Amino acid sequence: MGALTILEFTPRRRKSHSFFIAVFALLAVVSVPAFAQQHTIEFLPTETAIHFSLKTSLHTVHGAFRLKSGNVTFDPSTGKLDGLVVVDAASGESGNSGRDSKMHKDILESQKYPEITFAPSDLQGDLQMQSDSQIQVRGTFHLHGSDHQILIPVTVHISGSDLTVDSNFDIPYISWGLKNPSTFILRASNTVQLNVHAVGKWMQIPAN
């Protein structure tokens, strides 16, 4: 009788076990947050500000550049980034026409190198969906015809489909091969500080 009982109930247990596995698998699929899927970020040039500061022995020079375009793809499962942020090198201005002419002709050589770009490769840190995130972005900074690896500290805020990025970091332009703008009277710092406030749209890539 005991053996008969086992034979009668074993198939039911297997069916019940398979049913729960199917239910749990379905719940796991539907409960995956949208953040787990790939996203694309499109930065808006008209709402993005890129400022620079260069300390000298007499004063600090302030200026700005314009963003031409910026499109980045982010894979949350790997932390990998892909895309390109493009800055118009010729748009650089500091409010002094003579100084700006020298910057474009002798330092940036913006006619020969019209674009400054940043190609992000990966993200370090936790990116939050509804609050500020302190992360670091690694990538390739292309300036004056040469590539340089850099790790940039970034503050990110996401609200729905809106995204803002703020960052402050130094560019060691002298060690990167650009001409030193110092003169006999005026001594310039070997690094220039960039302050970036970028605004963009954060969109989920539809699954295939």
Long-range contacts (C-beta under 8 A, 24 or more apart in sequence): 33-129, 34-204, 35-76, 35-129, 36-76, 36-77, 37-76, 37-204, 37-205, 37-207, 38-73, 38-74, 38-75, 38-76, 38-204, 38-205, 39-73, 39-74, 39-76, 39-202, 39-203, 39-204, 39-205, 40-71, 40-72, 40-73, 40-74, 40-83, 40-203, 40-205, 41-70, 41-71, 41-72, 41-73, 41-74, 41-83, 41-163, 41-200, 41-201, 41-202, 41-203, 42-70, 42-71, 42-200, 42-201, 42-203, 43-67, 43-69, 43-70, 43-71, 43-72, 43-85, 43-165, 43-198, 43-199, 43-200, 44-199, 44-200, 44-201, 45-69, 45-70, 47-199, 48-196, 48-197, 48-198, 48-199, 48-200, 49-195, 49-196, 49-197, 50-87, 50-194, 50-195, 50-196, 51-194, 51-195, 51-196, 52-92, 52-192, 52-193, 52-194, 52-195, 53-192, 53-193, 53-195, 54-181, 54-188, 54-189, 54-192, 54-193, 55-188, 55-189, 56-182, 56-186, 56-187, 56-188, 56-189, 57-186, 57-187, 57-188, 58-185, 58-186, 61-94, 61-99, 62-94, 62-95, 63-92, 63-93, 63-94, 63-95, 63-100, 64-91, 64-92, 64-93, 65-89, 65-91, 65-92, 65-116, 66-91, 67-198, 68-115, 70-198, 70-200, 72-120, 73-205, 74-123, 74-127, 76-127, 78-122, 79-122, 79-123, 79-124, 80-121, 80-122, 80-123, 81-120, 81-121, 81-122, 81-123, 81-137, 81-139, 82-120, 82-121, 83-119, 83-120, 84-117, 84-118, 84-119, 85-117, 85-118, 85-119, 85-120, 86-115, 86-116, 86-117, 87-115, 87-116, 87-117, 87-118, 88-114, 88-115, 89-113, 89-114, 89-115, 89-116, 90-114, 102-181, 103-181, 106-179, 106-181, 107-173, 107-178, 107-179, 107-181, 108-144, 108-178, 109-144, 112-145, 113-143, 113-144, 113-145, 115-142, 116-141, 116-142, 116-143, 117-141, 117-142, 118-142, 118-150, 118-152, 124-151, 127-156, 127-158, 128-158, 129-158, 130-158, 130-159, 131-157, 132-156, 132-157, 133-157, 133-158, 141-171, 143-171, 143-173, 143-176, 143-178, 144-176, 144-177, 144-178, 146-176, 146-177, 148-176, 158-202, 160-202, 161-201, 161-202, 161-203, 162-199, 162-200, 162-201, 162-202, 163-199, 163-200, 163-201, 163-202, 164-197, 164-198, 164-199, 164-200, 165-196, 165-197, 165-198, 165-199, 165-200, 166-196, 166-197, 166-198, 167-194, 167-195, 167-196, 168-193, 168-194, 168-195, 168-196, 169-193, 169-194, 170-194
